[in-house]
Amino acid sequence: MAMMRRRRAWALLGAAALVLLAALAYLRDPPWLVRLTSGLTDWETDRAGTRYRWTRGRGSFFVPASDEFVTFRIRAPKEGPRDWPITATVTIDDRPADVIKVSEEDWSLVRLRLPSRAGRKVRRIDIKLDRVRSGNRGVQLQLEAPHTGGS
């Protein structure tokens, strides 16, 4: 009887461990992660009808790892004499990718090659600014879908 309880307890423990491992594997790259952003405001629309989001001091978004490039547009509307340039450091999965001086009111295209990296379904793109302006606003980003591409 005690032997049977012990076997049942080990079986339950093994099943719980398998469920935990499956949950951790799922949460490492959940399908909804590609739609997640951090450090970006809600969508706004400019006079020309272009949708954009402001960054704060640091903004992050995710892109599919299967893509070869990430492409987005960036600008820094000037509000005062000390607004330009704003320096944006872009990292991909915590690795330096580019340093951009944003000093234009017009949209500038940023296109970065994603380094090959097996094992993940998404890549994290971080944009860290050297400073923000009034209202904790940094630069404006266009992240309209599709913001990645295969070539």
BAGUBA-317419 format. One record per residue (C-alpha): x negated, y negated, z; residue in one letter. Coordinates in pm, 1 decimal. Example, Ala and Ser with C-alpha at 12.3 -4.5 7.8 and 13.67 -1.06 7.14 Angstrom:
% residues 2
{rec {-1230.0,450.0,780.0},A}
{rec {-1367.0,106.0,714.0},S}
This chain:
% residues 151
{rec {0.0,0.0,0.0},M}
{rec {-276.3,-247.1,94.2},A}
{rec {-466.3,-145.3,-219.1},M}
{rec {-162.1,-226.5,-433.4},M}
{rec {-124.5,-569.3,-272.0},R}
{rec {-489.4,-639.4,-332.8},R}
{rec {-457.0,-543.9,-701.5},R}
{rec {-148.1,-760.7,-736.2},R}
{rec {-326.3,-1053.2,-569.4},A}
{rec {-624.7,-1015.4,-804.9},W}
{rec {-392.5,-994.2,-1104.8},A}
{rec {-211.6,-1311.3,-996.2},L}
{rec {-541.7,-1487.2,-933.7},L}
{rec {-667.0,-1383.1,-1278.6},G}
{rec {-345.4,-1502.8,-1445.1},A}
{rec {-365.9,-1836.0,-1261.5},A}
{rec {-728.6,-1877.2,-1371.6},A}
{rec {-631.0,-1809.6,-1734.8},L}
{rec {-348.3,-2064.3,-1715.9},V}
{rec {-587.7,-2320.2,-1565.4},L}
{rec {-848.3,-2259.0,-1837.4},L}
{rec {-583.2,-2290.5,-2110.3},A}
{rec {-459.0,-2618.7,-1960.0},A}
{rec {-812.7,-2757.7,-1939.7},L}
{rec {-883.5,-2656.9,-2300.2},A}
{rec {-562.1,-2829.1,-2412.0},Y}
{rec {-636.8,-3145.8,-2215.3},L}
{rec {-988.6,-3171.8,-2359.0},R}
{rec {-839.6,-3266.5,-2698.2},D}
{rec {-462.5,-3310.7,-2666.0},P}
{rec {-280.8,-3392.8,-2992.1},P}
{rec {-146.4,-3722.8,-2854.8},W}
{rec {-495.2,-3857.3,-2776.8},L}
{rec {-537.7,-3998.7,-3129.5},V}
{rec {-250.2,-4242.5,-3055.8},R}
{rec {-395.6,-4362.5,-2724.4},L}
{rec {-560.4,-4703.8,-2683.8},T}
{rec {-706.2,-4888.2,-2387.7},S}
{rec {-796.5,-5253.6,-2336.5},G}
{rec {-580.4,-5375.3,-2626.2},L}
{rec {-273.0,-5597.0,-2601.7},T}
{rec {65.2,-5522.5,-2754.6},D}
{rec {107.8,-5577.6,-3127.0},W}
{rec {143.0,-5935.2,-3252.4},E}
{rec {203.5,-6073.0,-3601.8},T}
{rec {28.5,-6376.9,-3751.2},D}
{rec {183.5,-6633.9,-3989.2},R}
{rec {84.5,-6425.3,-4291.5},A}
{rec {268.2,-6122.1,-4151.8},G}
{rec {-48.2,-5933.5,-4053.1},T}
{rec {-11.1,-5713.7,-3746.0},R}
{rec {-300.3,-5716.3,-3500.3},Y}
{rec {-390.3,-5656.7,-3137.4},R}
{rec {-617.1,-5863.2,-2913.3},W}
{rec {-900.6,-5688.1,-2735.4},T}
{rec {-983.5,-5762.3,-2378.2},R}
{rec {-1347.7,-5736.5,-2265.8},G}
{rec {-1355.4,-5376.0,-2377.9},R}
{rec {-1113.2,-5194.2,-2604.5},G}
{rec {-1095.4,-4827.7,-2699.6},S}
{rec {-908.4,-4620.0,-2952.5},F}
{rec {-936.9,-4268.5,-3090.5},F}
{rec {-970.6,-4139.1,-3446.5},V}
{rec {-960.3,-3785.6,-3589.9},P}
{rec {-1303.3,-3619.8,-3581.1},A}
{rec {-1238.4,-3469.7,-3924.2},S}
{rec {-1273.9,-3811.4,-4090.1},D}
{rec {-1606.2,-3929.9,-4226.3},E}
{rec {-1554.8,-4304.3,-4161.5},F}
{rec {-1365.9,-4535.3,-3929.2},V}
{rec {-1251.6,-4863.6,-4080.8},T}
{rec {-1092.5,-5162.7,-3910.7},F}
{rec {-1071.4,-5538.5,-3955.9},R}
{rec {-1184.5,-5788.7,-3695.1},I}
{rec {-1166.4,-6166.6,-3652.4},R}
{rec {-1206.8,-6430.8,-3383.1},A}
{rec {-976.9,-6730.9,-3428.2},P}
{rec {-1156.0,-7039.6,-3297.4},K}
{rec {-985.5,-7219.2,-3010.6},E}
{rec {-1275.1,-7429.9,-2883.9},G}
{rec {-1632.6,-7533.3,-2968.5},P}
{rec {-1787.9,-7252.8,-2762.0},R}
{rec {-1576.8,-6971.2,-2904.2},D}
{rec {-1823.4,-6851.3,-3167.7},W}
{rec {-1990.6,-6624.8,-3215.3},P}
{rec {-1855.8,-6338.7,-3009.8},I}
{rec {-2078.9,-6033.2,-3013.0},T}
{rec {-1898.8,-5699.2,-3036.4},A}
{rec {-2092.6,-5382.2,-2959.4},T}
{rec {-1928.9,-5076.6,-3115.1},V}
{rec {-1996.1,-4728.7,-2980.8},T}
{rec {-1871.7,-4392.2,-3099.8},I}
{rec {-1840.7,-4136.8,-2819.0},D}
{rec {-2065.2,-4356.8,-2599.6},D}
{rec {-2339.8,-4371.4,-2864.3},R}
{rec {-2435.7,-4708.0,-3021.3},P}
{rec {-2291.6,-4751.2,-3371.4},A}
{rec {-2315.4,-5124.1,-3455.4},D}
{rec {-2346.7,-5476.0,-3315.1},V}
{rec {-2124.2,-5729.6,-3489.9},I}
{rec {-2133.8,-6109.4,-3463.1},K}
{rec {-1772.5,-6221.1,-3502.8},V}
{rec {-1767.7,-6585.1,-3607.8},S}
{rec {-1497.2,-6610.5,-3868.4},E}
{rec {-1131.3,-6694.8,-3873.3},E}
{rec {-1086.0,-6465.3,-4173.8},D}
{rec {-1066.5,-6089.4,-4134.0},W}
{rec {-1398.4,-5905.0,-4168.2},S}
{rec {-1399.6,-5540.3,-4267.2},L}
{rec {-1593.5,-5303.1,-4041.3},V}
{rec {-1665.0,-4956.9,-4181.0},R}
{rec {-1871.4,-4710.6,-3980.9},L}
{rec {-1973.8,-4355.5,-4062.7},R}
{rec {-1869.5,-4110.8,-3794.5},L}
{rec {-2162.2,-3889.7,-3691.9},P}
{rec {-2098.6,-3520.4,-3741.4},S}
{rec {-2008.6,-3350.9,-3419.2},R}
{rec {-1847.2,-3012.2,-3389.4},A}
{rec {-1615.6,-2905.6,-3114.2},G}
{rec {-1388.0,-3208.3,-3074.1},R}
{rec {-1071.5,-3304.3,-3259.5},K}
{rec {-1097.6,-3677.0,-3184.4},V}
{rec {-1369.5,-3941.8,-3151.0},R}
{rec {-1353.3,-4239.0,-2914.0},R}
{rec {-1436.4,-4581.4,-3057.0},I}
{rec {-1524.8,-4848.9,-2798.2},D}
{rec {-1559.1,-5219.5,-2872.4},I}
{rec {-1732.3,-5412.1,-2594.0},K}
{rec {-1744.5,-5792.2,-2616.9},L}
{rec {-2010.0,-6020.6,-2470.7},D}
{rec {-1733.8,-6249.3,-2341.0},R}
{rec {-1362.6,-6319.8,-2355.0},V}
{rec {-1170.3,-6643.0,-2384.8},R}
{rec {-869.4,-6791.0,-2209.1},S}
{rec {-605.6,-6537.1,-2123.0},G}
{rec {-867.2,-6258.5,-2116.3},N}
{rec {-858.6,-6245.4,-2497.4},R}
{rec {-1155.7,-6143.8,-2705.4},G}
{rec {-1121.6,-6070.7,-3075.9},V}
{rec {-831.5,-5959.2,-3290.4},Q}
{rec {-829.8,-5610.5,-3441.4},L}
{rec {-626.7,-5468.0,-3725.2},Q}
{rec {-583.8,-5100.8,-3648.8},L}
{rec {-302.0,-5033.5,-3891.5},E}
{rec {-267.4,-4670.7,-3995.8},A}
{rec {-455.0,-4534.7,-4167.1},P}
{rec {-763.6,-4675.9,-3996.0},H}
{rec {-984.0,-4381.8,-4083.8},T}
{rec {-1075.7,-4220.5,-4408.4},G}
{rec {-1251.7,-3924.9,-4554.2},G}
{rec {-1476.2,-4118.9,-4790.6},S}
